[in-house]
Amino acid sequence: MAAEVEVQGDARDAASMKRFFVVWGGQAFSLLGSSLVQFALVWWITKTTGSATYLAVAATAAILPQIVVGPFAGALVDRWSRRRVMIAADAGVAAATGVLAILFYLDVAGVWEVCALLAVRASGAAFHWPAMQASTTLMVPERHLSRIGGLNQALHGAGTVGGPPLGALLLEVMSVSGVLAVDIVTAAIAISTLAAIRIPNPARANGDSQGQTSILSDIRECLGLIRSWPGMPALLMMFMIMNFIFAPADALLPLLAVERFGGGVVEFASLQSTFGVGMLAGGLLLGAWGGFRSKIVTMLSALCVGGVGIAAIGMVPPDRIIIAIAFVLVIGVMLSVANGVSMALLQAKIPPEMQGRMFTMIGMVCTAMMPVGLSLAGPVAEVVGVHRWYVISGVVIALAAVTAALHPKIIGIENHSSAAPADPDGAA
């Protein structure tokens, strides 16, 4: 009898995983389109302005909406059909991209219009990302979450690998508006896969409790869980510090290619693509390996090595870009492993009916200092040089990871009670 129940459970898991990979495949196309848009717009700003400050402003536009909208978006994701949320988010972002494509076609687009689109895309991501991550928990058995986290990082890496060279190629043969049109097509593919698949909702989304509490009450409940989770407040503080210092380094990568290494679009695309190769390799590594037995040890180890690599890039001589590319590869591997395993930890420990709120709240807290870092980094980098910001950020990240490893509550963060089971029958 026990064997029969196990076989039935395996069959349910296999069917659920099949649904997940259909959705995952559609998201792969959408991610490629997003990578093309990101590359085209960032390079357009770089060539049009040549300013670290403008790049920092654009990066802020892509971050700030997630901080402001995120907590409310997460609470709504926990109340609404997660499949419908993802469809609406994809459609809204595609519509905004279409408007900007028309502006470029008419040759009236400027930096502020580009920043506005980045803000719209960020607002859509504030709904789409937690809905997708929370849906993953309901379709993927817990024992496979680390591996799926690795595959997700590999997917992002593949988009980063393919996006820059394909974007550079497309910009040689078509206008920016044409590149934006490609993103609309890939978004349509993602929407079609979501429309064809039933995605489970947690028990609360279908139960009598829906709508009996306010959104603010949901957010307070989320904050209470964070405060009561030993080690989580300290871990989030570490992430805030890391993002404060690293976000500008990431945003200033095109200027590093141009100013430090005397390159152009090819060199910028090479750095971005190599980072993607690293993410792809790190994701595949995590997908096959699953990480150390302790997820937090895996994450902190990867962040420490990644920080050393970031600092090293800033010390590479201007005529040795190939060495910088090698360090970028290492960074991609390490950040892919760290991101994948950290998401698996959260998915395993947070109750499914709270995951929308928790993911966006944690994301908001972690990224809250990024706009401040970006506002400081632009002017500072123009005075002292972009490469020195890389040295500073790498050292800070490595030291933060080591400090966290010595914090007893952070190392014991996985002792938090496991997530409650979801209701697999409710789907929309």
Secondary structure as UniProt FT lines:
FT   HELIX           2..49
FT   HELIX           52..61
FT   TURN            62..63
FT   HELIX           64..79
FT   HELIX           82..105
FT   TURN            106..107
FT   HELIX           111..139
FT   HELIX           142..144
FT   HELIX           145..173
FT   HELIX           176..196
FT   HELIX           203..206
FT   TURN            208..211
FT   HELIX           215..228
FT   TURN            230..231
FT   HELIX           232..251
FT   HELIX           253..255
FT   HELIX           256..260
FT   HELIX           265..289
FT   HELIX           295..315
FT   TURN            318..319
FT   HELIX           321..349
FT   HELIX           352..354
FT   HELIX           355..367
FT   TURN            368..369
FT   HELIX           370..384
FT   HELIX           386..405
FT   HELIX           408..411
FT   HELIX           413..415
FT   TURN            424..425
//
